[in-house]
Amino acid sequence: MTHYIKDAQLPDCTLCKNTRVKMVGEVAYRCPCTKRGTPLLRFLDTTVGRMYHSANLDTLTGLDDHQTKLLQHADKFVKWWEPSRKGLYLWSENTGNGKSLIAAAILNKIGLPSQAIEASVLWDAMRSCYDSDEPQQRYMNVASFVPALLLDDLGMGSSEKTDEWLTDILNARIEKGLLTIITSNLHPSKIKAVSDRCLSRILAHTHPLQVKNTRDWRVALKPYMNP
């Protein structure tokens, strides 16, 4: 997954070769190089698991019938998507069944400059700007204008304020016809604190697709995926 960072890049690192991960056996640790740069750069370089950065739709195989059908949907989405068309809202009441993984694989296959952001991390970063000199708009700009956005785990830490932020982000993305993929454990109509105004924009900009499989791609593929 190609990070979309307009201000600057984190410095080159010979230790991790710019993967921003230091491997010790099979355990991945955040490389010390990510501690350099502005708060915005560190935020962008550490969201969503490292394995998703190399998620590959071409190498994923279905572990059950539901996953096979989901891969077929993903292939069709990549083939027919173009700017101004709807994105995806991947949801399932089950956790750990590969929603984020398949979303990242789709973005990697499409190949647009993209950014994966955990919704709760984005909201926390936005709130932290109230007590710092970091401009809140810089975080909003990334979520609003990156060509392809994965907003992960929507519903975590939602409030009236996050509803307002999400509405503004979706308004900007709808106006520009930008690709948005959202993952959640809830159907959009069930997310607490999401207003009718925000819900209408989610449904106008994304196609809800329920992920029904119960098998965990992450566990199966972790030994074979690059961090």
C-alpha positions in Angstrom: 0.0 0.0 0.0 1.5 3.3 -1.1 1.2 6.0 1.6 -0.2 9.3 0.5 2.0 11.9 2.3 1.9 15.3 0.7 4.1 17.3 3.1 7.2 15.2 3.2 8.5 11.6 3.6 10.0 9.9 6.6 13.8 9.6 6.2 15.4 6.6 4.4 16.3 3.9 6.9 18.9 1.2 6.2 17.8 -0.8 9.2 14.3 -1.5 8.0 14.8 -0.5 4.3 11.8 1.9 4.6 9.3 -0.9 5.6 9.1 0.9 9.0 9.1 -2.6 10.6 12.0 -4.4 12.4 11.5 -8.1 12.4 12.8 -10.2 15.3 12.0 -13.8 14.4 8.4 -13.8 13.4 7.5 -10.8 15.6 7.2 -7.3 13.9 8.2 -4.2 15.9 7.9 -0.6 14.8 11.3 0.6 13.6 12.8 3.5 15.6 12.9 5.5 12.4 9.2 6.1 12.7 9.8 8.3 15.7 11.3 10.9 13.5 9.4 13.4 11.4 6.2 15.4 12.3 3.3 14.0 14.3 1.4 13.7 11.0 4.0 11.6 9.3 4.3 9.3 12.3 0.6 9.0 12.4 0.4 8.1 8.7 3.2 5.6 8.8 1.9 3.5 11.7 -1.8 3.0 11.0 -3.3 -0.4 10.3 -1.2 -3.6 10.5 1.9 -3.9 8.4 0.8 -7.1 6.7 -1.9 -5.1 5.0 0.6 -3.0 3.1 1.6 -6.0 1.0 -1.9 -7.6 0.8 -2.2 -9.1 -2.7 -5.6 -10.0 -4.2 -3.9 -12.2 -6.8 -2.4 -14.5 -4.1 -5.4 -14.8 -1.8 -7.3 -18.0 -1.9 -10.7 -18.8 -0.3 -10.5 -20.8 2.9 -14.3 -21.5 2.6 -17.1 -20.9 0.2 -17.9 -17.5 1.7 -14.3 -16.3 1.2 -14.3 -17.6 -2.3 -17.4 -15.6 -3.1 -15.9 -12.5 -1.4 -12.8 -12.8 -3.6 -15.1 -13.0 -6.7 -16.8 -9.8 -5.6 -13.5 -8.2 -5.0 -12.2 -9.1 -8.5 -15.4 -7.7 -10.1 -15.1 -4.5 -8.0 -11.5 -4.0 -9.2 -12.4 -4.7 -12.8 -15.4 -2.3 -13.0 -14.5 0.4 -10.5 -13.6 3.8 -11.9 -13.6 7.3 -10.4 -17.0 8.6 -9.3 -18.4 5.1 -8.8 -19.3 3.7 -5.4 -16.8 2.4 -3.0 -17.3 -0.5 -0.6 -18.6 -0.8 3.0 -17.4 -4.2 4.2 -19.1 -5.3 7.4 -19.5 -8.3 9.6 -20.5 -8.9 13.2 -17.6 -11.3 13.4 -14.1 -10.0 14.1 -10.9 -11.3 12.6 -12.4 -12.6 9.3 -10.3 -10.5 6.9 -12.4 -7.4 6.2 -9.4 -5.1 6.5 -7.1 -7.6 4.6 -9.4 -7.9 1.6 -10.0 -4.1 1.6 -6.3 -3.4 1.5 -5.8 -6.1 -1.2 -8.4 -4.3 -3.3 -6.7 -0.9 -2.9 -3.3 -2.5 -3.7 -4.7 -4.1 -6.9 -6.3 -0.8 -8.1 -2.9 0.9 -7.5 -4.0 4.4 -6.7 -2.0 6.4 -4.1 -3.8 5.3 -0.9 -3.9 5.6 2.9 -5.2 3.1 5.4 -6.4 4.8 8.6 -8.0 3.2 11.6 -11.1 5.2 12.4 -10.5 5.3 16.2 -6.8 6.4 15.6 -8.0 9.2 13.3 -10.6 10.5 15.8 -8.0 10.4 18.6 -5.5 12.3 16.5 -8.1 14.9 15.6 -9.1 15.3 19.3 -5.4 15.6 20.3 -5.1 18.7 18.2 -7.2 20.6 20.7 -4.2 20.4 23.2 -1.4 20.9 20.7 -0.1 23.1 17.9 -0.7 20.3 15.3 -3.3 21.7 12.8 -6.4 19.5 12.8 -7.0 20.2 9.2 -3.9 18.3 8.1 -5.5 15.1 9.3 -8.8 16.0 7.7 -7.1 16.8 4.4 -5.5 13.3 4.2 -8.8 11.5 4.9 -10.7 13.8 2.6 -8.4 14.0 -0.5 -6.3 10.9 -0.7 -7.2 9.2 -4.0 -8.0 5.9 -2.3 -8.9 5.7 1.4 -9.4 2.6 3.7 -11.2 3.8 6.8 -10.9 0.8 9.1 -13.1 -0.3 12.0 -15.6 2.5 11.7 -17.9 2.5 14.8 -15.1 2.4 17.3 -15.2 5.6 19.5 -18.0 7.2 17.5 -19.6 10.4 18.8 -21.5 13.4 17.6 -18.2 15.1 16.8 -16.8 12.1 14.8 -20.2 12.1 13.0 -19.5 15.7 11.9 -15.9 14.9 10.9 -17.0 11.8 8.9 -19.8 13.7 7.1 -17.2 16.4 6.1 -14.8 13.7 4.9 -17.5 12.0 2.8 -18.8 15.2 1.4 -15.3 16.0 0.1 -14.7 12.5 -1.3 -18.1 12.4 -3.0 -17.5 15.8 -4.6 -14.2 14.6 -6.0 -15.3 11.1 -6.9 -12.6 9.5 -4.8 -12.5 5.8 -3.9 -13.5 5.0 -0.3 -13.5 1.6 1.3 -14.8 1.3 4.9 -14.7 -1.7 7.2 -16.9 -2.1 10.3 -18.4 -4.7 12.6 -21.8 -3.1 12.1 -24.1 -2.3 9.2 -23.9 1.5 8.7 -27.5 1.9 9.9 -26.5 0.3 13.2 -23.6 2.5 14.1 -24.3 4.6 17.2 -24.0 8.4 16.8 -24.2 8.3 13.0 -26.9 10.7 12.0 -29.3 10.3 9.1 -27.3 12.9 7.3 -24.1 11.0 7.7 -25.7 7.6 6.9 -27.1 8.9 3.7 -23.6 9.9 2.6 -22.2 6.5 3.5 -24.9 4.7 1.5 -24.5 7.2 -1.4 -20.8 6.7 -1.6 -20.3 3.0 -0.8 -22.0 -0.3 -1.5 -22.6 -2.3 1.8 -21.3 -5.9 1.5 -21.6 -8.3 4.3 -18.5 -10.5 5.0 -20.0 -13.9 6.0 -17.0 -16.1 6.4 -15.8 -17.1 9.8 -12.3 -18.3 8.8 -9.4 -16.0 9.6 -7.2 -15.1 6.6 -4.8 -13.3 8.8 -3.9 -16.4 10.8 -3.6 -18.5 7.7 -1.5 -16.1 5.7 0.6 -14.3 8.3 3.7 -16.5 7.9 3.7 -15.9 4.1 3.1 -12.1 4.0 5.7 -9.5 4.0 5.4 -6.9 6.8 
